[in-house]
Amino acid sequence: MMDKEFLKELIGLIKGSDIKLFELEQDGLRLRIETHQRELPQRVEAPREIKHIEVIPPSQELEESKLHVIRSPLVGTFYRSPSPGAPPFVEVGDVVSPGQVLCIIEALKVMNEVESDVRGRIVKILVENGETVEYNQPLFLIDTNI
């Protein structure tokens, strides 16, 4: 006779795995467990929490559409400075050149530098320090007409 605790543990392990068929023979007792995957409804993602809402007047929106946008090349955590307590790489109003580091995005414990690809003046920093950013999310607005 098989121990009840052993059977409960075995069934729990099988339920939590990809095993479709399990057979065990012990002391003349044969145990066969066959599982079937139930179809679950498609996963529905919870709505995201809104952290910041800004109303932009139409004239300012038109101006911003003429600005160069630096976007996140990957998903990760946005950092404005090379280390805690260090000054930020750039501030609003700074003139930047191609290849100049604007921020760091940490992904999988790797620090990835994001560089400017244009010469211009930083008009707006769109992300807060330590905030999670998505792929292709706008990070900086740069006026190239300087």
FENSUL-V479417 format. One record per residue. N is the residue number from 0. PHI is phi in whole degrees, 0 to 359 (999 if undefined). D_CENTER is the distance of its C-alpha to the mean C-alpha in whole Angstrom. Layout:
BEGIN
n = <N:N>
phi = <PHI:PHI>
d_center = <D_CENTER:D_CENTER>
END
This chain:
BEGIN
n = <0:1:2:3:4:5:6:7:8:9:10:11:12:13:14:15:16:17:18:19:20:21:22:23:24:25:26:27:28:29:30:31:32:33:34:35:36:37:38:39:40:41:42:43:44:45:46:47:48:49:50:51:52:53:54:55:56:57:58:59:60:61:62:63:64:65:66:67:68:69:70:71:72:73:74:75:76:77:78:79:80:81:82:83:84:85:86:87:88:89:90:91:92:93:94:95:96:97:98:99:100:101:102:103:104:105:106:107:108:109:110:111:112:113:114:115:116:117:118:119:120:121:122:123:124:125:126:127:128:129:130:131:132:133:134:135:136:137:138:139:140:141:142:143:144:145>
phi = <999:278:291:299:297:299:296:299:294:297:297:299:295:290:301:273:238:267:293:261:217:225:231:217:238:210:51:79:255:251:242:230:239:239:248:231:278:279:276:256:297:302:291:251:280:290:298:284:281:274:263:207:235:227:267:251:300:307:294:290:298:296:299:294:291:272:274:278:252:263:249:289:279:200:271:173:255:275:232:277:231:291:202:302:88:281:294:297:299:218:235:301:101:291:266:243:240:302:91:284:288:257:194:236:241:270:221:54:66:250:269:252:282:251:251:286:250:219:263:175:254:293:263:206:254:268:231:275:301:86:278:283:243:260:301:71:288:297:248:225:249:235:273:270:267:245>
d_center = <51:48:46:44:42:41:41:38:36:37:36:33:31:32:31:27:28:28:32:34:37:38:42:44:48:49:53:54:51:48:45:43:40:38:35:34:30:30:28:26:25:21:18:18:15:15:15:13:15:16:16:18:20:23:26:27:30:31:33:30:27:30:30:26:26:28:26:23:20:17:14:11:11:8:4:5:8:10:14:17:19:20:21:21:24:24:25:22:22:23:24:25:29:28:29:27:28:26:25:24:21:19:16:14:10:10:8:10:13:14:14:14:16:16:20:22:23:26:29:28:28:25:25:22:19:17:14:15:15:12:10:6:6:5:8:11:11:14:14:18:21:24:28:29:33:34>
END
